[in-house]
Every structure is written in structure tokens, then in C-alpha cells.
């Protein structure tokens, strides 16, 4: 999967938990909490949706790497590459 495809999917899933925000308004390097009206349950649902959509396990210790759109894309890109090579 290409990086742009990962990014588009991440943005789509984000708008599922924060439907009042257009994908174009989401800043790639700003944390979700700073730019979206979401709580910890929303973020957990988002992480579960990433797991479901990409088939990538996300251990709790890695949650801090997934606090921005860019962080999500980088994490998922690396995880998918690792998964593909196994």
C-alpha cells in the first residue's frame, strides 16, 4: 500500500470519529487532541479502526506513536512493510 493510500485511509477513519472536521482541515503534524474534539474513547475507537482496516496489531505501548496523522502514517507504513516481508 502506498503512503498516500495510507494517509487517505487514516483521514477517512478520523472523520468517522470527528465528522465535523473535513479531511483537508486536519493538520498532519498536530496531535489529534489539539485539533479535534475527541476524547480518549474516541481515540481508542480510532486505533481499533486502524487495526481493523489495515490488519496491523497496535500494542498499547505504541499508542504514543499514533497521536498525529503523520505518526499514524509512518507507523502503519513501517508495520505494513514488515508484515509484507514476513
N, C-alpha and C positions, 0 to 999 in steps of 0.2 A: 504494500500500500504506500502510495506517495505521501510526502509530508503535507501537501495541500489537501489531500483527501482526509488525512487525519485531522488537520485543522478545521476543515469544514464540518466534519462529524462532531468534533468537540464543541464547536459553536452551536450546532444544531441541538445537541444534548443540553447545553447550557440554557438555551432559550426554552427548553422544556421545563426547567426548574425556575426560570425567571422570564416568563413570557412577555413582560412589559418592556424588555430590552431587545432592540434589534441587533442582529449579529454584527453589523457594521459599527455599532456603538461600543462594542466590547474591546477594551484596550488589552493588547497581548501581554504586556509586562506588569500589569496591575493586578493585585490579588482580587479574587472573587469577592471577598468580604468588603473590600474597599470600593468596589464599583457596582455590586449587585445587592439587591435587598434579599439576602439569603441567610438562613440560619444553619446551624450545624447539621440538622436533619436533612435540609435541602442539599447540602454538600455531600452528605453520605449517600443520598439517593443518586446524586450525580456520579459519584465514584462507582456505585453499583451499576449504573447505566453504562459507564465506560467499560467495566468488566464484561457486561453482557454483550455490548456492541462489538468489542474488539477481541473477546475471548482471552484476555490477559488478566492473570491474577495480580492484584494490587494489595500487598501486605500492609497492615496498619502502619508499620514503621516507615513506609514510603509516602504516606499521605501528605507530608510536608513538601514533597517534591511536586505535588499536583495542586498548588494553590493559585497558579496563574494559567492562562491559556497556553503561553509558551512553555511553561513547565509541563503541562499535560502532553503537549505535542512531543516534546523532547523525550519524556518518559515512555510514552506509547511507541514512538518511533524505535527507540532502543529495544523495548520489550518485544515488539513485533519482529525486529531483525533477529533477536536471539531465538525467538520461537521458530522462525523460519529456518534457521541454521541447524536446529536440533532435529 
